[in-house]
Amino acid sequence: RISAALGKNHVDQRSYTIATHPGSPYLDVVFNLVPGGMMSRYLFGLDVDDVVFVHSSAGSPLFQLFDQVTGPQIFVTTGTGIAAPRAMVPELFKPPGISHPVIIISGNKYQNDHLSVRYFGELMRYHPELHVLNVSSRDGGRPWQRYATDEVGGRGTMKYAQHVLKRLLTGHAVNGGQLTEDQIRQANLYFCGRPEMIEDAERELADIDFPQQRCRKDIFV
């Protein structure tokens, strides 16, 4: 959480997901400039050497990788929730590495809203296990490729990130990739984003009886 004085006698707090993997000498956080947002305007107005107060969210469960990785690791994000796989995916590739698919499904309204495209494109060059699917709900499903990431969705059952996830978990091919029944049973899911996306995803997963104990969530508040 970041605390800031946003007015006379008024200190406000916001929660953000760390985008830096463990061991990094820096702390990266992804911000989105929200029209009319007091905290985001404050953060975007900071100068070099300005000081902000950062502290952990007391009592909140840690959002981290599963200890046992026996199948695909699937990240479903919206907006700045892409910070979570930025921090966590490099950990999966540390020696001895991972032989299972690592899939990121990033949902946004428009193609230009997708963040970290170049970063994950570079990572995909060295790790063929990594697949990034960018889903844009308001761009009409036009094909889009940039820095080796793929654009899917735009209409019908492929409009949102959680819908693409459901298709993957029900054995359908998405952009030429398809999970086997055994991979689906062993998959771990990570959600980071808006409450509406995660609540909808929970309903979609309940429809196919996917076990909740294989899911971890970081919900925007």
C-alpha positions in Angstrom: 0.0 0.0 0.0 1.1 3.6 -0.7 0.1 6.4 1.7 0.0 10.0 0.6 -1.2 13.4 1.9 -3.8 14.4 -0.7 -5.2 17.4 1.1 -5.2 19.3 4.3 -5.3 16.9 7.2 -6.2 14.1 4.7 -4.0 11.0 4.2 -5.2 8.5 1.7 -4.0 5.0 0.8 -4.1 2.8 -2.2 -3.1 -0.8 -2.9 -0.8 -1.7 -5.8 0.7 -4.9 -7.0 4.5 -5.1 -7.1 5.9 -5.7 -10.6 9.4 -6.6 -9.5 10.6 -10.2 -9.1 12.3 -11.1 -5.7 15.9 -10.2 -5.6 15.7 -7.1 -7.7 17.4 -4.0 -6.2 14.4 -1.9 -7.4 10.8 -1.8 -6.5 8.6 -1.4 -9.6 4.9 -0.6 -9.3 2.5 -0.1 -12.3 0.3 3.0 -12.1 -2.6 4.0 -14.3 -3.5 7.6 -14.6 -7.2 7.7 -13.7 -9.2 10.7 -14.8 -10.1 12.6 -11.6 -8.1 10.1 -9.5 -6.5 11.9 -6.5 -3.8 9.2 -5.9 -2.9 8.6 -9.5 -2.5 12.3 -10.2 -0.4 12.6 -7.1 1.9 9.8 -8.1 2.2 11.0 -11.7 3.2 14.4 -10.4 6.1 13.2 -8.3 9.6 14.4 -9.0 13.0 12.6 -8.6 13.9 12.3 -4.9 10.4 12.8 -3.7 9.5 10.4 -0.9 6.4 8.2 -0.6 5.4 5.9 2.2 5.1 2.2 1.2 3.9 -0.5 3.5 2.5 -4.0 3.3 -1.3 -4.6 3.5 -1.6 -6.0 7.0 -3.6 -9.1 7.2 -3.8 -9.7 3.5 -2.8 -13.1 2.2 0.4 -13.2 0.1 -0.2 -13.4 -3.6 2.6 -15.8 -4.7 3.4 -18.9 -6.8 2.1 -22.3 -5.7 4.8 -24.4 -4.0 3.9 -27.4 -6.2 4.1 -26.6 -10.0 3.0 -29.8 -11.7 1.2 -28.3 -14.7 0.4 -25.1 -16.6 0.6 -21.8 -14.8 -2.1 -19.5 -16.1 -2.3 -15.8 -15.2 -5.5 -13.8 -15.9 -5.2 -10.1 -15.6 -7.0 -6.8 -16.4 -5.3 -3.4 -16.7 -2.4 -2.9 -14.4 -2.9 -6.4 -13.0 -0.3 -7.3 -15.6 2.2 -6.3 -12.8 1.6 -9.7 -11.1 3.0 -11.9 -13.9 5.8 -9.4 -14.5 7.0 -10.2 -11.0 6.1 -13.9 -10.8 6.8 -15.3 -14.3 10.6 -14.8 -14.2 10.6 -16.8 -11.0 9.2 -19.8 -12.9 12.1 -19.7 -15.4 14.9 -19.7 -12.8 16.9 -22.9 -12.9 15.9 -25.7 -13.1 13.1 -23.9 -15.0 9.6 -25.1 -15.9 8.6 -27.6 -18.6 4.9 -26.8 -18.5 3.1 -24.0 -20.4 3.1 -20.5 -18.8 0.1 -18.6 -20.2 -0.8 -14.9 -19.6 -4.3 -13.8 -20.6 -4.4 -10.0 -20.4 -7.7 -8.2 -20.7 -8.2 -4.6 -21.7 -10.7 -2.5 -23.6 -8.5 -1.5 -26.5 -5.3 -2.8 -28.1 -3.3 0.2 -27.1 -4.2 -0.3 -23.4 -2.1 -3.4 -23.1 1.0 -2.9 -20.9 4.4 -4.7 -20.8 4.0 -5.9 -24.4 7.7 -5.4 -25.3 8.8 -6.9 -21.9 6.9 -10.1 -22.4 7.7 -10.2 -26.1 11.4 -10.3 -25.2 10.8 -12.9 -22.5 9.0 -15.1 -25.1 12.1 -15.1 -27.3 14.0 -17.0 -24.7 11.3 -19.1 -23.2 9.1 -21.0 -25.7 6.9 -22.2 -22.8 5.5 -18.7 -22.4 2.4 -17.7 -24.3 0.8 -14.2 -24.0 -2.8 -13.7 -25.2 -4.0 -10.1 -25.3 -7.8 -9.8 -25.3 -9.4 -6.5 -26.2 -13.1 -6.3 -25.6 -13.9 -3.2 -27.7 -11.7 -3.6 -30.8 -13.9 -5.9 -32.7 -11.5 -8.8 -32.6 -9.2 -7.4 -35.3 -6.0 -9.5 -35.7 -3.1 -7.8 -34.0 0.5 -9.0 -33.5 3.2 -7.0 -31.9 6.4 -8.1 -30.2 5.4 -11.7 -30.6 2.2 -11.4 -28.5 -1.2 -12.5 -29.9 -4.5 -10.6 -29.9 -7.6 -12.8 -29.5 -11.2 -12.0 -28.8 -13.4 -9.0 -29.3 -16.8 -10.6 -29.7 -19.0 -13.4 -28.4 -17.5 -16.0 -26.1 -14.0 -14.6 -26.6 -14.7 -11.0 -25.6 -13.1 -11.0 -22.1 -10.0 -12.6 -20.6 -12.1 -14.9 -18.3 -14.0 -16.2 -21.4 -10.7 -17.1 -23.1 -9.6 -18.9 -19.9 -12.8 -21.0 -19.9 -12.3 -22.1 -23.5 -8.7 -23.2 -22.6 -9.9 -25.1 -19.6 -12.6 -26.9 -21.5 -10.2 -28.2 -24.1 -10.7 -25.7 -26.9 -7.9 -24.5 -29.0 -7.1 -20.8 -28.7 -4.7 -19.3 -31.2 -3.5 -22.7 -32.1 -2.7 -23.7 -28.5 -4.7 -26.4 -26.7 -4.4 -28.0 -23.2 -4.7 -31.7 -22.7 -7.1 -33.1 -20.0 -4.2 -33.9 -17.8 -2.8 -30.4 -18.1 -6.2 -28.9 -17.2 -6.3 -31.0 -14.1 -2.8 -29.9 -13.0 -3.2 -26.2 -13.9 -2.7 -23.4 -11.4 -4.6 -20.2 -11.9 -3.6 -16.7 -10.8 -6.0 -13.7 -11.1 -5.0 -10.1 -10.7 -7.4 -7.3 -11.6 -10.8 -5.8 -11.2 -13.4 -7.5 -8.8 -15.9 -7.7 -11.7 -13.5 -9.8 -13.8 -12.6 -12.1 -10.9 -16.2 -12.6 -9.8 -17.2 -13.5 -13.4 -14.2 -15.9 -13.6 -15.3 -17.6 -10.4 -18.8 -18.2 -11.9 -17.2 -19.5 -15.2 -15.0 -21.9 -13.2 -17.9 -23.1 -11.1 -19.7 -24.0 -14.3 -16.9 -26.4 -15.2 -16.1 -27.6 -11.6 -12.6 -26.3 -11.6 -11.2 -26.6 -8.0 -10.9 -23.3 -6.2 -7.9 -24.5 -4.3 -5.9 -24.3 -7.5 -6.7 -20.5 -7.8 -5.0 -17.5 -6.2 -6.4 -14.0 -6.4 -5.2 -10.4 -6.1 -8.3 -8.3 -6.2 -8.1 -4.5 -6.9 -9.6 -2.5 -4.0 
